[in-house]
Amino acid sequence: MRLRQYPLVFLTTSLLLWLMDYGASAFSFSLGGDTSSKTISYKDPVKAEGKITVKQVKLLDPPAQSSDFLRTLQTLFQGWEFNPVSIDGRFEIVENQPYYTPEANFPDEATHVGAKFQLNYLYQIAENGVSSSFHNNINNLHWIQRVTNYEFLNDRKGEPNNFIDVPSFQGNPFYDLQFPGMLQPGVFKDYPFRNNVSIGHTFDAELYLVEKTADNKVSIYNGVSWGWKSTINRPKTTKKFSDSLASGLEVDRFNLSDLTPGSKYRAWTNNDLPSNRCNPNTFLSTDNNSGFQLGFDDDSSPVGN
C-alpha cells in the first residue's frame, strides 16, 4: 500500500448539529457549501506557467455491493464486513481550495502544489438532545477514503492508483484514526500535495462517512467525490523553419525571436530529405539583430550542419 505524502494541518472546528423532522419516511441526504471548481496559477522553477484546479464536489449514494469501492475494501481488509446503508443527513463543505507553497525568494514560484479540503457531517439529534438511533455513539463515526488517481511521470500517464487512504501498518480502513484525538467525529480534513511542480498531477478520491457497529463490522453511508489536478505549460524548446532548395547558390534567412539573453541553443539543417537528389553543401551561420555573427558551420554532412 502506498504511503501518504500529504501535509496535515489541523484546525479547531466546532461540531455542527442538524435538526431534522423524524416524521419523514424516505431517506434524504444533501450537500451544502461551495461545490464549484476553482483554479489558481503558479510558476515552476524555470518560470513555466502552471495551474491547479480543484474539481467539482459531488454527492455519492452509499456504494453498491458490486462497486469498485466495495471490492477494494473487501480485498484489502479481509475478515471485515461492510454494509451500505441509507440515512438522512447533510454534508457541508467548509474548505475546497487549490493551493501552492511558494518558494521563499520567489513568491510566485511553487515548491508544492495541492488542495485543501474539509467536509463536516451534520448529524441528526432528537429534540430532547438524544442522538438518533443510527448513531448510538457519535465516536463510532469514521471516514473511509479511496484514492483512484493516475500519477504522471515525465508527461506520461503511469499506473492507476487504487488504495484505501491509510498507512499500510494501521490494520483498519478508517482515515481519521491516523490522527487519534486530533479530528472530531464527523469532521474530515485532507491537504494532499505533490512536490514535483514541473509535471502534471491528479488526485481523485471517493470519501464515505461510515460507522463502526461492531468489531470488524462497518456501515457505509453517503459520501462525496472530490479531487484536484495540476497542469504545466512549458515554453516551446524547438522551432522549425523550412524552404525549398534550388540549384546553384541560395540564401535563406529565418528569424528566431524571444531568446533569453545568454542562453545556449543549437541550430542545424536537415539535408537528408526524400526530395533531395544530392546532399547539398550547406553553410549555416547565426547573427544577432545588429548583424554580428555569433557562429557558423561549413561542415557538409548528409544529415545536416
Backbone as CSV, one residue per row, in Angstrom:
resi,resn,N_x,N_y,N_z,CA_x,CA_y,CA_z,C_x,C_y,C_z
1,MET,0.847,-1.191,0.000,0.000,0.000,0.000,0.882,1.241,0.000
2,ARG,0.529,2.246,-0.718,1.372,3.436,-0.817,1.307,4.273,0.441
3,LEU,2.461,4.846,0.801,2.474,5.752,1.939,1.998,7.114,1.491
4,ARG,1.329,7.823,2.356,0.830,9.145,2.033,1.979,10.139,1.980
5,GLN,1.837,11.149,1.152,2.801,12.235,1.123,2.092,13.572,1.200
6,TYR,1.087,13.607,2.082,0.281,14.816,2.176,0.611,15.541,3.483
7,PRO,0.762,16.863,3.445,0.920,17.610,4.696,-0.413,17.685,5.420
8,LEU,-0.360,17.747,6.727,-1.590,17.734,7.519,-1.593,18.935,8.449
9,VAL,-2.651,19.706,8.389,-2.820,20.859,9.259,-4.170,20.705,9.928
10,PHE,-4.197,20.834,11.243,-5.449,20.593,11.954,-5.920,21.891,12.602
11,LEU,-7.178,22.189,12.389,-7.784,23.399,12.905,-8.878,23.024,13.888
12,THR,-9.100,23.874,14.857,-10.186,23.642,15.799,-11.504,24.003,15.132
13,THR,-12.399,23.041,15.082,-13.678,23.241,14.398,-14.801,22.764,15.298
14,SER,-15.794,23.583,15.454,-16.940,23.194,16.270,-17.751,22.140,15.546
15,LEU,-18.165,21.118,16.253,-19.001,20.078,15.680,-20.405,20.642,15.467
16,LEU,-20.928,20.442,14.265,-22.192,21.053,13.894,-23.316,20.042,13.995
17,LEU,-24.479,20.500,14.397,-25.643,19.636,14.534,-26.725,20.115,13.579
18,TRP,-27.472,19.163,13.066,-28.546,19.493,12.130,-29.841,18.905,12.669
19,LEU,-30.822,19.748,12.890,-32.109,19.295,13.415,-33.009,18.869,12.270
20,MET,-33.640,17.723,12.423,-34.498,17.206,11.361,-35.847,16.780,11.905
21,ASP,-36.790,16.702,11.023,-38.096,16.168,11.348,-38.068,14.669,11.118
22,TYR,-38.226,13.897,12.182,-38.117,12.448,12.064,-39.382,11.805,11.507
23,GLY,-40.371,12.619,11.157,-41.575,12.046,10.611,-41.427,11.631,9.152
24,ALA,-40.328,12.060,8.487,-40.151,11.720,7.078,-39.904,10.227,6.940
25,SER,-40.516,9.625,5.949,-40.375,8.188,5.746,-39.258,7.857,4.770
26,ALA,-38.949,8.755,3.816,-37.901,8.492,2.827,-36.570,9.039,3.329
27,PHE,-35.487,8.382,2.917,-34.166,8.851,3.297,-33.747,9.992,2.379
28,SER,-33.074,10.986,2.973,-32.664,12.157,2.211,-31.289,12.601,2.691
29,PHE,-30.393,12.862,1.736,-29.067,13.374,2.086,-28.760,14.538,1.153
30,SER,-28.146,15.582,1.682,-27.872,16.775,0.884,-26.428,17.221,1.076
31,LEU,-25.987,18.091,0.169,-24.620,18.608,0.177,-24.672,20.118,0.115
32,GLY,-24.035,20.790,1.072,-24.020,22.239,1.111,-22.616,22.788,1.044
33,GLY,-22.519,24.111,0.944,-21.223,24.761,0.813,-20.866,24.961,-0.653
34,ASP,-19.651,25.428,-0.893,-19.196,25.735,-2.250,-18.679,24.462,-2.914
35,THR,-19.446,23.931,-3.858,-19.061,22.697,-4.551,-18.339,22.970,-5.862
36,SER,-18.119,24.222,-6.220,-17.649,24.574,-7.560,-16.172,24.258,-7.752
37,SER,-15.782,24.241,-9.023,-14.385,24.077,-9.410,-13.694,25.438,-9.372
38,LYS,-12.431,25.463,-8.879,-11.677,26.719,-8.780,-10.245,26.474,-9.235
39,THR,-9.607,27.513,-9.808,-8.260,27.384,-10.370,-7.381,28.537,-9.906
40,ILE,-6.122,28.242,-9.592,-5.112,29.266,-9.343,-3.883,28.959,-10.201
41,SER,-3.049,29.979,-10.410,-1.861,29.842,-11.257,-0.593,29.899,-10.418
42,TYR,0.460,29.305,-10.948,1.772,29.349,-10.288,2.844,29.207,-11.362
43,LYS,4.091,29.347,-10.977,5.217,29.117,-11.875,6.104,28.022,-11.294
44,ASP,6.750,27.268,-12.183,7.701,26.269,-11.713,9.093,26.908,-11.694
45,PRO,10.139,26.182,-11.263,11.459,26.819,-11.114,12.043,27.417,-12.382
46,VAL,11.608,26.992,-13.563,12.108,27.597,-14.802,11.094,28.577,-15.380
47,LYS,10.147,29.003,-14.526,9.160,30.032,-14.868,8.115,29.551,-15.868
48,ALA,7.954,28.253,-16.017,6.856,27.756,-16.835,5.543,27.995,-16.103
49,GLU,4.479,28.247,-16.849,3.178,28.544,-16.258,2.468,27.259,-15.837
50,GLY,1.959,27.250,-14.620,1.214,26.100,-14.123,-0.133,26.516,-13.568
51,LYS,-1.060,25.557,-13.488,-2.375,25.798,-12.914,-2.765,24.634,-12.017
52,ILE,-3.490,24.966,-10.932,-4.045,23.959,-10.032,-5.551,24.174,-9.994
53,THR,-6.299,23.120,-10.236,-7.755,23.203,-10.272,-8.355,22.169,-9.336
54,VAL,-9.233,22.623,-8.417,-9.999,21.666,-7.625,-11.249,21.302,-8.400
55,LYS,-11.620,20.037,-8.359,-12.750,19.545,-9.120,-14.058,19.814,-8.379
56,GLN,-15.133,19.806,-9.112,-16.440,19.993,-8.504,-16.737,18.830,-7.565
57,VAL,-17.207,19.156,-6.361,-17.541,18.128,-5.378,-18.941,17.600,-5.673
58,LYS,-19.076,16.271,-5.673,-20.366,15.661,-5.989,-20.772,14.700,-4.878
59,LEU,-22.059,14.688,-4.585,-22.606,13.803,-3.557,-22.716,12.384,-4.104
60,LEU,-22.359,11.392,-3.280,-22.425,9.981,-3.658,-23.407,9.250,-2.754
61,ASP,-24.214,8.394,-3.352,-25.055,7.499,-2.568,-24.192,6.409,-1.938
62,PRO,-24.724,5.689,-0.939,-23.976,4.549,-0.417,-23.561,3.616,-1.550
63,PRO,-22.332,3.102,-1.530,-21.840,2.313,-2.670,-22.587,0.990,-2.823
64,ALA,-22.768,0.576,-4.061,-23.382,-0.726,-4.321,-22.400,-1.835,-3.980
65,GLN,-22.933,-3.015,-3.664,-22.075,-4.136,-3.300,-21.139,-4.510,-4.444
66,SER,-21.527,-4.200,-5.674,-20.704,-4.556,-6.834,-19.721,-3.462,-7.231
67,SER,-19.682,-2.366,-6.466,-18.849,-1.229,-6.853,-17.371,-1.516,-6.626
68,ASP,-16.537,-0.757,-7.349,-15.090,-0.877,-7.169,-14.681,-0.494,-5.744
69,PHE,-15.397,0.457,-5.161,-15.082,0.873,-3.793,-15.225,-0.306,-2.829
70,LEU,-16.359,-1.019,-2.894,-16.574,-2.159,-2.011,-15.594,-3.276,-2.302
71,ARG,-15.322,-3.525,-3.582,-14.379,-4.587,-3.933,-12.981,-4.280,-3.416
72,THR,-12.578,-3.011,-3.493,-11.266,-2.625,-2.977,-11.195,-2.846,-1.467
73,LEU,-12.224,-2.417,-0.747,-12.254,-2.617,0.699,-12.180,-4.096,1.067
74,GLN,-12.973,-4.897,0.409,-13.035,-6.319,0.752,-11.746,-7.046,0.405
75,THR,-11.041,-6.556,-0.623,-9.764,-7.164,-0.995,-8.673,-6.819,0.008
76,LEU,-8.635,-5.550,0.415,-7.554,-5.090,1.292,-7.815,-5.373,2.764
77,PHE,-9.095,-5.526,3.153,-9.427,-5.745,4.562,-10.316,-6.989,4.671
78,GLN,-9.696,-8.124,4.417,-10.420,-9.386,4.500,-10.745,-9.691,5.964
79,GLY,-11.923,-10.267,6.178,-12.392,-10.516,7.534,-13.251,-9.399,8.089
80,TRP,-13.356,-8.288,7.335,-14.229,-7.193,7.723,-15.544,-7.310,6.949
81,GLU,-16.608,-6.801,7.552,-17.920,-6.787,6.905,-18.331,-5.342,6.657
82,PHE,-18.636,-5.022,5.403,-19.004,-3.661,5.013,-20.417,-3.677,4.437
83,ASN,-21.309,-2.867,5.034,-22.715,-2.863,4.643,-23.156,-1.457,4.250
84,PRO,-23.513,-1.221,2.976,-24.046,0.089,2.574,-25.420,0.316,3.205
85,VAL,-25.607,1.535,3.751,-26.853,1.864,4.449,-27.257,3.289,4.076
86,SER,-28.539,3.502,3.781,-29.042,4.851,3.511,-29.522,5.498,4.808
87,ILE,-29.207,6.769,4.982,-29.628,7.530,6.162,-30.043,8.925,5.724
88,ASP,-30.607,9.685,6.654,-30.852,11.105,6.442,-29.660,11.885,6.973
89,GLY,-29.324,12.972,6.313,-28.228,13.789,6.819,-27.797,14.851,5.838
90,ARG,-26.677,15.493,6.163,-26.184,16.589,5.337,-24.674,16.713,5.502
91,PHE,-23.982,16.918,4.384,-22.572,17.285,4.383,-22.454,18.778,4.108
92,GLU,-21.506,19.413,4.736,-21.237,20.826,4.492,-19.763,20.980,4.155
93,ILE,-19.483,21.542,2.947,-18.101,21.795,2.545,-17.615,23.053,3.257
94,VAL,-16.595,22.903,4.070,-16.014,24.029,4.806,-14.867,24.650,4.014
95,GLU,-14.087,23.813,3.319,-12.948,24.310,2.544,-12.732,23.390,1.353
96,ASN,-12.501,24.002,0.197,-12.172,23.264,-1.022,-11.411,24.214,-1.923
97,GLN,-10.105,24.312,-1.698,-9.302,25.339,-2.343,-8.007,24.752,-2.907
98,PRO,-7.638,25.150,-4.143,-6.298,24.812,-4.634,-5.267,25.668,-3.914
99,TYR,-4.053,25.166,-3.785,-3.014,25.970,-3.137,-1.633,25.530,-3.612
100,TYR,-0.673,26.411,-3.457,0.723,26.020,-3.647,1.555,26.655,-2.544
101,THR,2.658,25.997,-2.211,3.599,26.525,-1.231,4.649,27.328,-1.985
102,PRO,4.773,28.639,-1.722,5.696,29.465,-2.503,7.153,29.239,-2.110
103,GLU,8.035,29.436,-3.093,9.470,29.419,-2.829,9.819,30.683,-2.066
104,ALA,10.712,30.579,-1.096,10.967,31.692,-0.172,11.390,32.966,-0.897
105,ASN,12.256,32.857,-1.893,12.791,34.047,-2.551,11.978,34.489,-3.768
106,PHE,11.081,33.618,-4.233,10.285,33.932,-5.419,8.845,33.525,-5.130
107,PRO,8.046,34.421,-4.560,6.691,34.057,-4.094,5.758,33.526,-5.164
108,ASP,6.032,33.828,-6.457,5.138,33.311,-7.499,5.532,31.901,-7.938
109,GLU,6.669,31.400,-7.432,7.105,30.052,-7.775,6.630,29.071,-6.710
110,ALA,6.283,27.866,-7.145,5.764,26.856,-6.227,6.833,25.823,-5.890
111,THR,6.819,25.365,-4.644,7.632,24.215,-4.255,6.762,22.977,-4.051
112,HIS,5.465,23.176,-3.769,4.487,22.096,-3.646,3.163,22.592,-4.226
113,VAL,2.401,21.678,-4.809,1.067,22.014,-5.315,0.070,21.007,-4.754
114,GLY,-1.170,21.460,-4.523,-2.171,20.551,-3.973,-3.489,21.252,-3.733
115,ALA,-4.240,20.743,-2.763,-5.546,21.312,-2.439,-5.826,21.113,-0.957
116,LYS,-6.682,21.995,-0.413,-7.124,21.905,0.979,-8.617,21.594,0.973
117,PHE,-8.982,20.544,1.698,-10.375,20.101,1.661,-10.838,19.774,3.078
118,GLN,-11.995,20.325,3.459,-12.629,19.968,4.736,-14.119,19.780,4.507
119,LEU,-14.638,18.684,5.072,-16.049,18.331,4.966,-16.569,18.005,6.352
120,ASN,-17.696,18.621,6.732,-18.346,18.322,8.015,-19.634,17.547,7.769
121,TYR,-19.867,16.550,8.615,-21.144,15.837,8.590,-22.019,16.427,9.692
122,LEU,-23.207,16.890,9.311,-24.143,17.479,10.261,-25.124,16.391,10.679
123,TYR,-24.877,15.771,11.811,-25.661,14.606,12.174,-26.933,15.012,12.918
124,GLN,-27.890,14.103,12.938,-29.196,14.384,13.498,-29.192,14.225,15.016
125,ILE,-30.011,15.038,15.685,-30.302,14.827,17.100,-31.803,15.006,17.304
126,ALA,-32.327,14.318,18.271,-33.743,14.472,18.591,-33.948,15.758,19.382
127,GLU,-35.187,16.172,19.534,-35.465,17.434,20.208,-35.018,17.425,21.661
128,ASN,-34.980,16.247,22.278,-34.548,16.193,23.675,-33.026,16.097,23.806
129,GLY,-32.306,16.202,22.671,-30.850,16.185,22.728,-30.232,14.810,22.641
130,VAL,-31.044,13.775,22.528,-30.519,12.415,22.435,-30.231,12.094,20.973
131,SER,-29.081,11.481,20.708,-28.713,11.153,19.339,-29.719,10.199,18.739
132,SER,-29.913,10.302,17.425,-30.831,9.400,16.743,-30.309,7.979,16.795
133,SER,-31.197,7.024,16.528,-30.897,5.621,16.800,-29.745,5.063,15.981
134,PHE,-29.502,5.615,14.773,-28.417,5.044,13.984,-27.049,5.612,14.378
135,HIS,-27.007,6.499,15.382,-25.739,6.984,15.920,-25.777,6.850,17.434
136,ASN,-25.778,5.629,17.939,-25.810,5.439,19.385,-24.579,6.028,20.054
137,ASN,-23.450,6.015,19.349,-22.220,6.607,19.869,-21.562,7.372,18.737
138,ILE,-21.579,8.706,18.819,-21.038,9.526,17.738,-19.564,9.250,17.515
139,ASN,-18.865,8.764,18.522,-17.441,8.458,18.394,-17.187,7.237,17.518
140,ASN,-18.237,6.504,17.169,-18.083,5.377,16.255,-18.141,5.800,14.788
141,LEU,-18.391,7.093,14.531,-18.383,7.597,13.155,-16.950,7.771,12.675
142,HIS,-16.693,7.361,11.444,-15.362,7.488,10.848,-15.501,7.843,9.375
143,TRP,-14.365,7.921,8.695,-14.326,8.189,7.265,-13.451,7.141,6.585
144,ILE,-13.885,6.698,5.403,-13.047,5.833,4.564,-12.869,6.532,3.217
145,GLN,-11.609,6.666,2.801,-11.304,7.353,1.541,-10.525,6.413,0.620
146,ARG,-10.985,6.353,-0.617,-10.308,5.568,-1.661,-9.731,6.527,-2.688
147,VAL,-8.440,6.391,-2.991,-7.760,7.251,-3.959,-7.616,6.483,-5.268
148,THR,-8.011,7.114,-6.383,-8.067,6.412,-7.669,-7.390,7.191,-8.783
149,ASN,-6.457,8.071,-8.461,-5.858,8.909,-9.492,-4.730,8.181,-10.229
150,TYR,-4.302,8.810,-11.333,-3.095,8.395,-12.032,-1.949,9.299,-11.611
151,GLU,-0.740,8.722,-11.518,0.454,9.544,-11.371,1.021,9.841,-12.758
152,PHE,1.568,11.045,-12.921,2.175,11.422,-14.178,3.676,11.570,-13.978
153,LEU,4.440,10.868,-14.804,5.889,10.944,-14.741,6.408,11.343,-16.113
154,ASN,7.098,12.493,-16.155,7.634,12.986,-17.417,6.564,13.051,-18.505
155,ASP,5.383,13.545,-18.112,4.266,13.745,-19.034,3.642,12.441,-19.526
156,ARG,4.014,11.312,-18.954,3.415,10.049,-19.373,2.572,9.492,-18.228
157,LYS,1.373,9.077,-18.577,0.477,8.560,-17.551,0.996,7.220,-17.058
158,GLY,1.156,7.089,-15.750,1.645,5.854,-15.171,0.516,4.899,-14.816
159,GLU,0.799,3.990,-13.916,-0.193,3.018,-13.498,-1.257,3.688,-12.619
160,PRO,-2.510,3.265,-12.729,-3.551,3.868,-11.891,-3.414,3.445,-10.435
161,ASN,-3.667,4.381,-9.534,-3.720,4.064,-8.112,-5.105,3.528,-7.762
162,ASN,-5.159,2.697,-6.753,-6.433,2.205,-6.225,-6.155,1.701,-4.814
163,PHE,-6.182,2.620,-3.852,-5.841,2.224,-2.490,-6.720,2.954,-1.485
164,ILE,-6.877,2.329,-0.329,-7.582,2.960,0.783,-6.581,3.837,1.513
165,ASP,-6.977,5.067,1.780,-6.051,6.111,2.209,-5.707,5.998,3.701
166,VAL,-4.953,4.954,4.030,-4.431,4.762,5.384,-3.037,4.166,5.268
167,PRO,-2.186,4.326,6.283,-0.882,3.667,6.257,-1.048,2.149,6.243
168,SER,-0.127,1.453,5.611,-0.245,0.005,5.466,-0.201,-0.717,6.808
169,PHE,0.393,-0.090,7.825,0.511,-0.762,9.122,-0.695,-0.540,10.024
170,GLN,-1.676,0.258,9.594,-2.733,0.653,10.518,-3.665,-0.501,10.886
171,GLY,-4.008,-1.352,9.940,-4.828,-2.507,10.266,-6.322,-2.279,10.218
172,ASN,-6.780,-1.043,9.978,-8.203,-0.752,9.789,-8.329,0.288,8.688
173,PRO,-9.509,0.417,8.074,-9.644,1.293,6.900,-9.996,2.733,7.207
174,PHE,-9.989,3.151,8.466,-10.533,4.452,8.842,-9.476,5.555,8.702
175,TYR,-9.778,6.503,7.825,-8.847,7.614,7.567,-8.534,8.390,8.838
176,ASP,-9.574,8.707,9.636,-9.408,9.609,10.775,-8.639,8.985,11.926
177,LEU,-8.508,7.657,11.976,-7.777,7.023,13.072,-6.268,7.108,12.888
178,GLN,-5.832,7.722,11.789,-4.408,8.044,11.659,-4.014,9.162,12.619
179,PHE,-5.006,9.927,13.072,-4.739,11.130,13.866,-5.544,11.093,15.154
180,PRO,-5.292,10.125,16.032,-6.131,9.986,17.236,-6.131,11.256,18.076
181,GLY,-7.351,11.678,18.455,-7.502,12.849,19.309,-7.400,14.170,18.603
182,MET,-7.115,14.193,17.289,-6.896,15.451,16.583,-8.054,15.833,15.675
183,LEU,-8.853,14.846,15.244,-10.029,15.138,14.432,-11.276,14.832,15.230
184,GLN,-12.262,15.709,15.130,-13.530,15.497,15.817,-14.405,14.541,15.013
185,PRO,-15.285,13.794,15.670,-16.220,12.942,14.929,-17.063,13.768,13.958
186,GLY,-17.185,13.282,12.753,-17.980,13.987,11.755,-17.235,15.061,11.001
187,VAL,-15.917,15.214,11.235,-15.119,16.234,10.550,-14.017,15.537,9.757
188,PHE,-13.920,15.838,8.466,-12.887,15.277,7.600,-12.009,16.398,7.075
189,LYS,-10.672,16.201,7.116,-9.722,17.163,6.566,-8.628,16.413,5.825
190,ASP,-8.257,16.943,4.667,-7.138,16.376,3.921,-6.497,17.478,3.102
191,TYR,-5.168,17.543,3.143,-4.429,18.534,2.373,-3.392,17.821,1.503
192,PRO,-3.792,17.052,0.501,-2.829,16.317,-0.325,-2.000,17.251,-1.197
193,PHE,-0.727,16.927,-1.379,0.144,17.761,-2.201,1.153,16.885,-2.937
194,ARG,1.790,17.462,-3.945,2.905,16.850,-4.651,4.031,17.877,-4.732
195,ASN,5.278,17.380,-4.710,6.393,18.324,-4.665,7.145,18.462,-5.982
196,ASN,6.834,17.677,-7.007,7.424,17.894,-8.321,6.475,18.784,-9.107
197,VAL,6.714,20.084,-9.051,5.746,21.039,-9.604,5.914,21.245,-11.101
198,SER,6.938,20.640,-11.713,7.204,20.844,-13.130,6.534,19.803,-14.016
199,ILE,5.750,18.903,-13.432,4.958,17.966,-14.214,3.520,17.999,-13.699
200,GLY,2.592,17.445,-14.466,1.189,17.442,-14.064,0.888,16.339,-13.057
201,HIS,-0.083,16.596,-12.202,-0.503,15.623,-11.188,-2.028,15.602,-11.117
202,THR,-2.578,14.485,-10.658,-4.002,14.412,-10.353,-4.193,13.752,-9.003
203,PHE,-5.291,14.121,-8.349,-5.700,13.468,-7.099,-7.208,13.306,-7.165
204,ASP,-7.684,12.069,-7.241,-9.110,11.768,-7.300,-9.461,10.869,-6.128
205,ALA,-10.540,11.202,-5.425,-10.888,10.435,-4.232,-12.395,10.245,-4.117
206,GLU,-12.773,9.090,-3.571,-14.127,8.816,-3.097,-14.067,8.760,-1.578
207,LEU,-14.887,9.565,-0.931,-14.878,9.657,0.525,-16.258,9.314,1.065
208,TYR,-16.316,8.380,2.029,-17.601,7.972,2.595,-17.600,8.116,4.115
209,LEU,-18.730,8.584,4.628,-18.989,8.546,6.060,-19.348,7.108,6.438
210,VAL,-18.745,6.588,7.513,-19.022,5.204,7.922,-19.200,5.159,9.433
211,GLU,-19.747,4.055,9.905,-19.925,3.842,11.337,-19.503,2.423,11.690
212,LYS,-18.652,2.320,12.682,-18.256,1.005,13.176,-19.339,0.515,14.133
213,THR,-20.054,-0.524,13.723,-21.192,-1.007,14.503,-20.835,-2.185,15.399
214,ALA,-19.729,-2.856,15.123,-19.237,-3.970,15.938,-17.801,-4.222,15.514
215,ASP,-17.130,-5.166,16.165,-15.762,-5.488,15.779,-15.727,-5.931,14.319
216,ASN,-14.898,-5.242,13.529,-14.708,-5.560,12.113,-16.022,-5.529,11.315
217,LYS,-16.970,-4.704,11.761,-18.239,-4.562,11.059,-18.528,-3.078,10.880
218,VAL,-18.799,-2.672,9.625,-18.892,-1.252,9.296,-20.127,-1.006,8.430
219,SER,-20.900,0.029,8.783,-21.964,0.536,7.920,-21.415,1.710,7.120
220,ILE,-21.664,1.706,5.816,-21.155,2.764,4.931,-22.332,3.615,4.475
221,TYR,-22.264,4.921,4.779,-23.337,5.839,4.450,-23.002,6.609,3.166
222,ASN,-23.544,7.785,3.020,-23.282,8.596,1.829,-21.853,9.111,1.821
223,GLY,-21.447,9.617,0.662,-20.099,10.153,0.524,-20.040,11.251,-0.510
224,VAL,-18.817,11.645,-0.858,-18.584,12.646,-1.896,-17.398,12.216,-2.745
225,SER,-17.369,12.700,-3.974,-16.162,12.613,-4.800,-15.527,13.998,-4.846
226,TRP,-14.200,14.037,-4.732,-13.502,15.314,-4.761,-12.094,15.074,-5.295
227,GLY,-11.365,16.141,-5.559,-10.000,15.982,-6.028,-9.462,17.255,-6.650
228,TRP,-8.277,17.146,-7.216,-7.639,18.298,-7.843,-6.698,17.821,-8.948
229,LYS,-6.311,18.767,-9.799,-5.407,18.468,-10.902,-4.485,19.652,-11.132
230,SER,-3.210,19.367,-11.388,-2.265,20.429,-11.754,-1.762,20.175,-13.165
231,THR,-1.595,21.245,-13.915,-1.063,21.166,-15.272,0.062,22.171,-15.412
232,ILE,0.984,21.893,-16.313,2.110,22.798,-16.539,2.211,23.076,-18.028
233,ASN,2.412,24.323,-18.390,2.528,24.736,-19.786,3.954,25.183,-20.022
234,ARG,4.780,24.255,-20.498,6.195,24.575,-20.696,6.385,25.430,-21.943
235,PRO,7.408,26.297,-21.923,7.718,27.049,-23.142,8.227,26.100,-24.220
236,LYS,7.984,26.438,-25.482,8.450,25.601,-26.574,9.975,25.607,-26.628
237,THR,10.544,24.426,-26.803,12.011,24.313,-26.829,12.541,24.093,-28.241
238,THR,11.672,23.951,-29.228,12.135,23.789,-30.610,11.303,24.671,-31.528
239,LYS,11.899,25.042,-32.639,11.191,25.806,-33.659,11.705,25.354,-35.023
240,LYS,10.779,25.137,-35.945,11.133,24.581,-37.245,10.884,25.602,-38.346
241,PHE,11.888,25.756,-39.227,11.761,26.596,-40.413,11.957,25.709,-41.639
242,SER,11.331,26.056,-42.736,11.523,25.273,-43.956,11.433,26.181,-45.174
243,ASP,12.115,25.756,-46.252,12.064,26.460,-47.522,12.471,25.466,-48.604
244,SER,12.210,25.810,-49.851,12.579,24.938,-50.957,14.045,25.142,-51.322
245,LEU,14.626,24.134,-51.948,16.004,24.216,-52.407,16.034,24.437,-53.912
246,ALA,17.024,25.197,-54.358,17.186,25.473,-55.787,18.614,25.161,-56.182
247,SER,18.826,24.904,-57.494,20.188,24.658,-57.983,21.012,25.929,-57.878
248,GLY,22.283,25.766,-57.682,23.165,26.912,-57.594,23.238,27.447,-56.187
249,LEU,23.430,28.726,-56.047,23.582,29.363,-54.743,22.244,29.905,-54.266
250,GLU,21.897,29.580,-53.054,20.645,30.071,-52.473,20.906,30.469,-51.031
251,VAL,20.364,31.600,-50.630,20.489,32.074,-49.254,19.091,32.176,-48.651
252,ASP,18.868,31.452,-47.558,17.596,31.522,-46.829,17.843,32.145,-45.466
253,ARG,16.983,33.068,-45.083,17.133,33.734,-43.789,15.872,33.519,-42.953
254,PHE,16.074,33.167,-41.692,14.966,32.956,-40.754,15.264,33.713,-39.467
255,ASN,14.215,34.152,-38.807,14.382,34.928,-37.579,13.773,34.174,-36.399
256,LEU,14.539,34.048,-35.331,14.070,33.407,-34.109,14.034,34.458,-33.006
257,SER,12.816,34.785,-32.557,12.663,35.853,-31.564,12.508,35.279,-30.163
258,ASP,12.578,36.151,-29.173,12.298,35.837,-27.762,13.287,34.861,-27.153
259,LEU,14.503,34.815,-27.661,15.529,34.011,-26.992,15.975,34.722,-25.727
260,THR,16.207,33.957,-24.665,16.696,34.543,-23.417,18.167,34.919,-23.584
261,PRO,18.528,36.177,-23.310,19.926,36.596,-23.448,20.853,35.709,-22.619
262,GLY,21.926,35.260,-23.258,22.896,34.424,-22.554,22.582,32.940,-22.597
263,SER,21.399,32.561,-23.102,21.056,31.144,-23.133,21.741,30.451,-24.311
264,LYS,21.922,29.143,-24.149,22.525,28.348,-25.212,21.435,27.749,-26.090
265,TYR,21.741,27.564,-27.352,20.802,26.936,-28.264,21.603,26.196,-29.337
266,ARG,20.910,25.358,-30.077,21.536,24.586,-31.146,20.713,24.762,-32.412
267,ALA,21.396,24.980,-33.544,20.727,25.099,-34.841,21.351,24.090,-35.792
268,TRP,20.526,23.498,-36.648,21.055,22.540,-37.629,20.144,22.492,-38.834
269,THR,20.692,22.036,-39.943,19.912,21.878,-41.176,19.787,20.394,-41.484
270,ASN,18.627,20.020,-41.955,18.358,18.629,-42.330,18.520,18.489,-43.834
271,ASN,19.634,17.909,-44.258,19.875,17.707,-45.684,19.367,16.357,-46.171
272,ASP,19.023,15.472,-45.276,18.630,14.114,-45.641,17.123,14.051,-45.875
273,LEU,16.653,14.702,-46.922,15.233,14.765,-47.242,14.949,13.925,-48.482
274,PRO,13.780,13.280,-48.547,13.457,12.455,-49.736,13.489,13.247,-51.034
275,SER,13.202,14.540,-50.967,13.163,15.341,-52.197,14.553,15.724,-52.690
276,ASN,15.574,15.523,-51.863,16.935,15.887,-52.274,17.479,14.862,-53.275
277,ARG,17.982,15.334,-54.399,18.657,14.450,-55.348,20.137,14.389,-55.046
278,CYS,20.616,15.399,-54.387,22.015,15.399,-53.942,22.043,16.115,-52.608
279,ASN,22.885,15.672,-51.720,23.014,16.344,-50.435,23.850,17.596,-50.633
280,PRO,23.203,18.759,-50.553,23.946,19.985,-50.895,24.967,20.348,-49.818
281,ASN,25.935,21.086,-50.244,26.900,21.642,-49.307,26.276,22.890,-48.708
282,THR,25.958,22.824,-47.418,25.291,23.958,-46.781,26.226,24.648,-45.810
283,PHE,26.047,25.944,-45.720,26.801,26.772,-44.785,25.786,27.403,-43.841
284,LEU,25.906,27.117,-42.562,24.956,27.601,-41.562,25.626,28.641,-40.686
285,SER,25.004,29.801,-40.566,25.564,30.838,-39.690,24.439,31.504,-38.916
286,THR,24.783,32.093,-37.791,23.804,32.800,-36.960,24.317,34.194,-36.669
287,ASP,23.393,35.142,-36.673,23.739,36.541,-36.427,22.741,37.125,-35.448
288,ASN,23.179,38.121,-34.685,22.240,38.807,-33.798,21.534,39.927,-34.545
289,ASN,20.673,40.649,-33.851,19.877,41.694,-34.507,20.722,42.824,-35.064
290,SER,21.942,42.949,-34.577,22.832,44.012,-35.064,23.691,43.554,-36.227
291,GLY,23.529,42.300,-36.645,24.297,41.787,-37.769,25.612,41.151,-37.371
292,PHE,25.901,41.062,-36.067,27.143,40.452,-35.618,27.014,38.936,-35.677
293,GLN,27.987,38.295,-36.325,27.930,36.841,-36.490,28.282,36.157,-35.168
294,LEU,27.364,35.310,-34.726,27.551,34.611,-33.457,28.236,33.260,-33.626
295,GLY,28.079,32.655,-34.793,28.688,31.352,-35.028,28.394,30.887,-36.428
296,PHE,29.192,29.900,-36.920,28.964,29.370,-38.262,29.468,27.937,-38.328
297,ASP,29.027,27.226,-39.383,29.417,25.835,-39.576,29.382,25.539,-41.066
298,ASP,30.523,25.070,-41.603,30.597,24.732,-43.026,30.907,23.246,-43.199
299,ASP,30.411,22.429,-42.272,30.665,21.005,-42.323,29.564,20.340,-43.143
300,SER,29.907,19.912,-44.389,28.898,19.299,-45.238,28.645,17.871,-44.774
301,SER,27.409,17.621,-44.291,27.057,16.328,-43.734,25.751,15.870,-44.342
302,PRO,25.596,14.562,-44.618,24.338,14.101,-45.223,23.138,14.244,-44.305
303,VAL,23.354,14.406,-43.006,22.208,14.528,-42.089,22.072,15.928,-41.542
304,GLY,22.919,16.860,-41.953,22.722,18.237,-41.520,23.975,18.893,-41.019
305,ASN,23.921,20.199,-40.942,25.012,21.011,-40.403,24.581,21.698,-39.142
